[in-house]
Amino acid sequence: MNDHELTWYMQELSMHGLGAEIDFNNLIQALDNHETRQTRIVWFHLSSFLSHAAMISKYLSPINPRGIKKDRMELLREKLNVGDDSEVLPRDARDNVEHFDDRIDNWVGGDGAIIEIVLDNRSGFNYLRVNEKNVKRVLLQEELIFVSEKRDGSKFELELSPLFEEIKRIGEEATKWIENSSPYHFIYPQ
């Protein structure tokens, strides 16, 4: 893969890094505003943030990496300094966004106890006995932990701050690579 081709990938990673940063910051603003804290706006920004994270994950950790996918994965990880322990590589966030329909399908015909709420902290989570309920989306605001379900109905927790920091770093690295190593010269509108 030459630098012309690599630029195409780097542009996508840069764009999704910026999109994730914008949505994460909007999420924090919505959480800090008592008028929007318990509205769908929170979930809109969280879902958008996770969608950008999922796209970055796809480029850096494709399913069944063979051929060009494997080459791309290895080259991007090398150029962007993405280690095997990167926060963006686990599939929980990616699967949550991409397979949300499966979770809804799982709830059809159930008891109807589905929870979607922003809680101050783990105390509220424990008080509501969230682990005994179907979880659409729960956000523990103080810890910035997102709780949801996997496709099989088991719960998972995702610390948002480390994921955000890694996505931001990857996006910035991709942007630097474009500016310093891409054979293309871009002119962006103001």
C-alpha positions as CSV (number, residue, x, y, z in Angstrom):
1,M,0.0,0.0,0.0
2,N,1.5,3.3,-1.0
3,D,1.1,6.7,0.7
4,H,-1.6,7.8,-1.7
5,E,-3.7,4.9,-0.7
6,L,-2.8,5.2,3.0
7,T,-4.1,8.8,2.9
8,W,-7.6,7.6,2.1
9,Y,-7.7,5.6,5.3
10,M,-6.0,8.3,7.4
11,Q,-8.6,10.8,6.2
12,E,-11.4,8.6,7.5
13,L,-9.7,8.0,10.8
14,S,-9.1,11.8,11.2
15,M,-12.7,12.6,10.4
16,H,-14.1,10.0,12.8
17,G,-11.7,11.1,15.5
18,L,-12.9,14.7,15.1
19,G,-16.6,13.5,15.0
20,A,-16.1,11.5,18.2
21,E,-14.5,14.5,19.9
22,I,-17.4,16.8,18.9
23,D,-20.0,14.3,20.1
24,F,-18.2,13.5,23.3
25,N,-18.0,17.2,24.2
26,N,-21.7,17.6,23.3
27,L,-22.5,14.6,25.5
28,I,-20.7,16.2,28.5
29,Q,-22.5,19.5,27.9
30,A,-25.9,17.7,27.7
31,L,-25.1,15.8,31.0
32,D,-24.1,19.0,32.7
33,N,-27.3,20.8,31.7
34,H,-30.2,19.9,34.0
35,E,-32.7,20.6,31.2
36,T,-31.1,18.0,28.8
37,R,-29.6,15.5,31.3
38,Q,-32.5,13.1,31.1
39,T,-33.5,13.6,27.5
40,R,-32.8,11.7,24.2
41,I,-30.2,14.3,23.4
42,V,-27.8,12.5,25.8
43,W,-28.4,9.2,24.0
44,F,-28.1,10.9,20.5
45,H,-24.6,12.2,21.4
46,L,-23.5,9.0,23.1
47,S,-24.7,6.8,20.1
48,S,-22.9,9.2,17.7
49,F,-19.7,9.0,19.7
50,L,-19.9,5.2,19.8
51,S,-20.6,5.1,16.1
52,H,-17.4,7.1,15.4
53,A,-15.5,4.8,17.8
54,A,-17.0,1.7,15.9
55,M,-15.8,3.1,12.6
56,I,-12.2,3.6,13.9
57,S,-12.4,0.1,15.4
58,K,-13.3,-1.4,12.0
59,Y,-10.2,0.0,10.3
60,L,-7.9,-1.1,13.1
61,S,-9.5,-4.4,14.0
62,P,-11.4,-5.9,11.1
63,I,-13.3,-9.1,11.3
64,N,-11.3,-12.0,9.8
65,P,-8.3,-9.9,8.8
66,R,-6.9,-11.4,5.6
67,G,-5.4,-9.9,2.5
68,I,-5.8,-6.2,2.2
69,K,-7.7,-5.9,5.5
70,K,-4.8,-7.5,7.4
71,D,-2.3,-5.3,5.6
72,R,-4.3,-2.2,6.3
73,M,-4.8,-3.1,9.9
74,E,-1.1,-3.7,10.5
75,L,0.0,-0.6,8.7
76,L,-2.5,1.7,10.3
77,R,-1.7,0.3,13.8
78,E,2.0,0.8,13.1
79,K,1.6,4.4,11.8
80,L,-0.8,5.4,14.5
81,N,1.0,3.7,17.4
82,V,-2.0,1.5,18.3
83,G,-1.1,-1.3,20.6
84,D,-3.0,-4.5,21.2
85,D,-4.2,-3.0,24.5
86,S,-5.8,0.0,22.8
87,E,-9.2,1.0,24.2
88,V,-10.7,1.1,20.7
89,L,-10.0,-2.5,19.9
90,P,-12.5,-4.4,22.1
91,R,-15.8,-5.0,20.3
92,D,-18.3,-4.2,23.0
93,A,-18.9,-0.6,22.0
94,R,-18.8,-1.5,18.3
95,D,-21.3,-4.4,18.7
96,N,-23.6,-2.3,20.9
97,V,-24.1,0.2,18.1
98,E,-24.1,-2.2,15.2
99,H,-26.4,-4.8,16.8
100,F,-28.8,-2.7,18.8
101,D,-31.7,-4.4,16.8
102,D,-30.7,-7.8,18.2
103,R,-31.1,-6.5,21.8
104,I,-34.6,-5.1,21.0
105,D,-35.5,-8.4,19.4
106,N,-34.4,-10.2,22.7
107,W,-36.9,-8.0,24.7
108,V,-39.9,-8.8,22.5
109,G,-42.3,-10.9,24.6
110,G,-40.5,-10.2,27.8
111,D,-41.7,-8.6,31.0
112,G,-41.2,-5.0,29.7
113,A,-38.8,-3.9,32.4
114,I,-36.3,-2.0,30.2
115,I,-34.2,0.8,31.7
116,E,-32.7,3.9,30.0
117,I,-31.5,6.5,32.4
118,V,-28.7,8.8,33.5
119,L,-27.7,8.1,37.1
120,D,-25.5,10.1,39.3
121,N,-23.3,7.2,40.3
122,R,-23.0,3.5,41.1
123,S,-25.2,4.0,44.2
124,G,-28.3,4.8,42.1
125,F,-27.4,1.9,39.8
126,N,-27.3,-0.5,42.8
127,Y,-30.5,1.0,44.4
128,L,-32.5,0.4,41.1
129,R,-31.0,-3.2,40.9
130,V,-30.2,-2.5,37.3
131,N,-28.5,-5.9,36.8
132,E,-31.9,-7.5,37.3
133,K,-33.4,-5.6,34.4
134,N,-33.1,-5.3,30.7
135,V,-30.7,-2.4,30.0
136,K,-31.2,-0.3,27.0
137,R,-28.8,2.4,28.1
138,V,-27.5,3.5,31.5
139,L,-24.9,6.2,32.0
140,L,-23.2,6.6,35.4
141,Q,-22.4,10.3,35.2
142,E,-19.7,10.7,37.9
143,E,-17.7,7.8,36.6
144,L,-18.7,8.3,32.9
145,I,-19.5,4.6,32.6
146,F,-21.9,3.4,29.9
147,V,-23.8,0.2,30.8
148,S,-25.8,-1.8,28.3
149,E,-26.3,-5.3,27.0
150,K,-24.4,-7.6,24.7
151,R,-26.3,-9.5,22.0
152,D,-26.7,-12.5,24.4
153,G,-28.3,-10.3,27.0
154,S,-25.4,-10.1,29.4
155,K,-24.4,-6.7,30.7
156,F,-21.3,-4.8,29.9
157,E,-19.7,-1.7,31.2
158,L,-17.7,0.7,29.1
159,E,-15.5,3.5,30.6
160,L,-16.0,6.4,28.2
161,S,-13.1,8.6,29.2
162,P,-10.3,6.2,28.3
163,L,-12.1,5.3,25.0
164,F,-12.4,9.1,24.2
165,E,-8.8,9.8,25.0
166,E,-7.6,7.0,22.7
167,I,-9.9,7.9,19.8
168,K,-8.8,11.6,20.1
169,R,-5.2,10.5,20.1
170,I,-5.7,8.3,17.0
171,G,-7.6,11.1,15.2
172,E,-4.8,13.6,16.0
173,E,-2.1,11.1,14.9
174,A,-4.0,10.5,11.6
175,T,-4.3,14.3,11.0
176,K,-0.5,14.7,11.7
177,W,0.3,11.9,9.3
178,I,-1.8,13.6,6.6
179,E,-0.2,17.0,7.2
180,N,3.4,15.6,7.3
181,S,3.5,12.4,5.2
182,S,0.6,12.4,2.7
183,P,1.6,13.1,-0.9
184,Y,-1.6,15.1,-1.3
185,H,-1.9,18.7,-0.3
186,F,-5.4,19.6,0.9
187,I,-7.1,22.9,0.9
188,Y,-10.0,23.1,3.4
189,P,-12.8,25.6,3.3
190,Q,-12.9,28.0,6.3
